[in-house]
Amino acid sequence: MNNWAFVIQKLLGGIPLILGVTLISFVLMVYFGPDLTYELLGKNPSAESINQIRHILGYDQPFWQRYASYLNELVRLDFGLSMVKDQPVTEMLYHAIPVSLQLMIPGFVLGNVLSLILAMQAAKHRGQWQDKSIMTLAVFGMSISFLVVVISFQLLFSSSYGLDWFPVRGWLVNSSDGNFSWIRYLHHVTVPTLAIIFVSLGYNTRFYRAVLVEQLNKDHIITAKSFGHKTGAIYYQYMLKNAMIPIITRILFSIPLVVISGSLLIESYFGIPGIGLITFDAIIAGDQPVLKAIVGLTAVLFVLTLLFAEILYHYFDPRIALQNPKDNF
């Protein structure tokens, strides 16, 4: 089986996962979500008006027909109109997703890189003051709520009560000339990036350190030390490379959560027009077309993450057979 056949097999294997996630979420939205019939009607509506609105919303259709329509929308990437904003959902996501990526990528990348560097230093000096200091800071970062960090950084860097260096409201896409500016971008993204880095350092550093310390007792590390290999080669070439499987797993599988849950808090607090703010508004208003689109696309993103992880596993550890037809999710 060649690599393309492997990719196709993994994509097909992810279909049951997408169906399962979308089915569960669709059941929750249909039977436990808000009924917008009476919110779209005035007081004392007639039975005819009620039936007409329910027909427009699709509430009068059988469950499986509504679910099949949802899957058809997901395949065509056409989710209809938002019930609240009366805009095409696909167009809303088209404009919002780049904003969320611009907002979250710097903190996500820098947070993981700095966590790896600190974890390497902690593992290298295990049991010494460097290790204890790094772990103390990591525990401190883990003990603080993300919301508290966001508010604290906003007060410190973006308010008149603090340094008032960086604006966080009025995202750069709302600038008067409509042109992208790196200076405006760096000003707006600095505070969210610092908040993401601060929170991620604690959790990631502890995890990466545990993975790296586990490698220290492996036979290949002990053998490399006994043959007099340089310390840098041992730690960065042998130990880090052999620890990449769990590191890759943590990094990749946190991407969907970071894009949705992380951006939801930051964007809703700062009013940044990204996917998180759209999700927050849809939850508050019960905007089912938007929620269905976000849940479905998140499931697809998760499957693509699984596929990419499998490919990276093989790259860092050739013992994992990429062409094994028995591999499953």
N, C-alpha and C positions, 0 to 999 in steps of 0.2 A: 504494500500500500504506500503510495507516494504522499508527499506532504499535502498536495491539494485534496486528495481523497481523505486525509486525516482532518483537514479543516472542514470539509463538507460533512464528514461524519459527526464532528463535534457540534456543528451548527444544527444538524438534525437532532442530535441528542439533547440539545437545549430547548427544543420545541416543547416537550412535556413540562419542563420547568416554567416556561413562559405561560403555557396554558394553565398550569396550576396556580401560579401567582395571580394571573389576571382573573381567573375564575373566582378565587377566594375574595380578592378585592372587589370584584363586581357584585358578588353576593352581599358583601358588607354594605356597599353603596346603595344597592337596590332595596334591601330589606331594613337597613338601619340608618341609611342616609336621609337627609331632609327631603321632604316632599315640597317642591316649589310651586305646586298648583295654586295654592291660595295666596302665595306671596306675589304671584304675577297677576292676580285678580283684585278687584276692588272689594269693598264691603258688600255683603249680601249678594254674591254672584248667583246667576241662574244655573240650573242643571245643564242647560245647553252650553253655557260658557265654560263650565267645569269640564265637560266632556271634550270640548274643542281644545282646551289647553292641554288636557291629558293626552290627547291624540298628537298634538304638536310636540310635546315632550317625549312621546313614545311610551308613556306609562300604560297604555291600553294594550300593548303588544305582549305576547307570551315571553317568559323569561329567556328561553333558549334562542328565540328570535332576536331579542335585544342583545344577548351575549354574542351571537354570530355577527350582528351588525358592528358591535364593538371590535371584534377581531378583524373584520373587514376594514374598519377605520384605521386600526393599528398597522395593517399591511400597507394600506395606501397612504399612510401618514396624513390622513384627512379626518380631523376630529370634529368637524362641524363648527358651530358658533358657540362662544361662551354665553351661558345663560345670564350672566350678570353684566358683562361689558359689551355684549353684542358684537364681538369681533371674532374672526376666525382663530381658533385655538392654535392651529399650526403657525399662523403668522405671529401670534403672541410668543410662542416658544422660539420661533426663529430669531426674534429680536432679544429675547431674554437669555437664552443659553450662552451666547458669546459674552454677555455681561457677567454671568456667573463664573465662566471660565477665567475671564480677566481678573475677577475678584479673588477666586480661590486658588488658582494655580501657584502664584508666588509663595503664599504661606504653606501650601501643601508640599511643594518641592523643597523649599528651604527648611521647613520643619523636619522632614525626613532626612535630609542631608546632615543637618546639625545634630539630629538624634543619633545617626550612625557614627559621626565623629566622636561625640561624647561617650557613646557606648563602647567604642573601640578603646578610648582612653581609660574608661572604667574597667574594662576587661583586662587591658594591658597592665594596670596597676591594681589588680584585684586585692581587696583587703587593706589597701593603703589609704592615705588621707585623700588622694585624688578620687579614688573609687567612692569613698564614703561621702565626700562633698557632692559629687555628681548625683549620687542616689538620693541624698537629702534634698537637693534642689528638685529632683524628679518627683519625689513624693509630695513636696510642697506644691508643685505645679498641678499634680493630680488632685489635690485636695480642694482646689478652688474651682467653683462653678464657671463654666464658659460665659454665662451671662454676666457674672460679676467681673470677669476679666474684660469683657467688651465694654462694660460701663466704666470701669476704672481707667482703661486706656483712652476712652473717649473724653473723660473728664481731664485726664492728664495732658493729652496731646492736642485736643481739639476744642477745648472750651476756654472761656475767659477766666475760669477758676484755675486753669493750669497754664501750660506753655502756649496753647493756641497756635500751634504750628501747622497742623494739617486739617483741611476740611474733610468732612465725611459725608455730608448731605449735599444734594445737588450733584449727583454722579456726573462724570465728565461728558456723557452722551447728551446731557441737557445744556451744554455750553452754547453760547449765543451763535458762534460761527458754524457749529456742527462738525468741525474738523477734529480729528484725533490728535491729541498732544501728549507726548510722553511726560512732560512736566506736570500737566494736570493729572494724568493717570497716576504717576508716582505719588503725588500729593493725596489723591483720594484713596489709593490702595494701601498706603503705609500703615494706618491704624488697624484695619482688618487683618493685614498680613501679620503684624506684631501680635495681635490677639491669637490668631491661629497658631503661630509658632510657639507662643508661650504655653498654650494648652497642650499641643501635640508633643512638645518636648518631654513632658513628664511621662505620658503613657508609652510613647515610642522608645524613649531611652531605656526604660526598665525592660521592655520586651526585647529590644535588640541586645542589650547587655546579657540577658539570660540566655539568648540563643548563642551569642559569641562565647560566653563562659563555658557553655556545654561543649563547644568545639575544642577547648583547651586540653581536655582530657582524652581526646581521640588519638588513636595510634599514629596517624600521619603527622600530627603536630608534635608529638613526643619524639618521633623518629627524626623530623626536621630539626628539632632542637639538638638532639644528640649528634647530628652530623654537622652542627655548627652553622646552620643557615642564618642569614641576617634576620634580626628581629622584625624589620619592616616587611621582609618577604614572608615571614611566618604569619604575621598578623593580617597583612593586607592581601596577600596572594593566596595563601592556603586557608587560613581560618575564615576570612570574610567570604571568599568564593564558595566554600563548602557550607556556609550558613545562609546562602542566598535564597534557598528554597522557602524557608519560613519568612524571610524578610520580604521576598517578592509577594508571597501570599498576603501578608499584612498590608503592604502598600497597595496592591491592586484591588483587593476586596474592600478597602476603605474608600476607594474612589466614588462609587455610587452614594455611599453614606455622606461623604464630604460634600458632593455636589448638591444633594438634596437637603439633608438635615443641617449641615454646617452653614450653607448659604441661607437657609430659611431663617435662622436666628439672626445672622449678621444683616441680611438684606431687609428683614422686617423691622429691625431696630433702627437702622440707618436710612431706610427708605430707598434702597438701591434697587432699580428695576430689573432684577434678575429672576431666575427660575424659582429661587427661594421665596421671594416676595409674591410671585404669582401663586405658588403653592399655598402660602399663608392666607392670601386673600380668598382663594378657592375653598379652603377649609372653613373659614369664617362664614362665607356666603353660601356654602353648599353647592358650588359650581361643579356639577358632576362631569361635564365634558372635559374640563381642565384637569380634574382629579384623575379621570380615567386615562387621559393622555399621559400624564406624568407617571402614574403607576405602571402603565404598559411599557413606556419607554425606559423606565428604570429596570424593569425585568429584562428587556432586551440588552441594556447596558451591562447587566450582571452576567448574562450568558456570554457576551463578547469578552468580558473580563475573564471569565473562566477559560475561554479559548486562548486568549493572549497569555494567560498564566501557564497553560500547558506548554505552549511554544517556548516560553522563557525557561521553564523547568528543564526542558531538554537541552537548551543552550548552555545552562550553567551546570547541568549534571547529565552527561550523555548516557549514563546508565538508565535513565528514564526513556523507554522506547517510544519515540514519537509515532512510529508506524504500527504500534500494537493495536490490532483491531478489537481487542477485548477491553480497552480503556473506556471507562464510563465516567460521567460526572459524579 
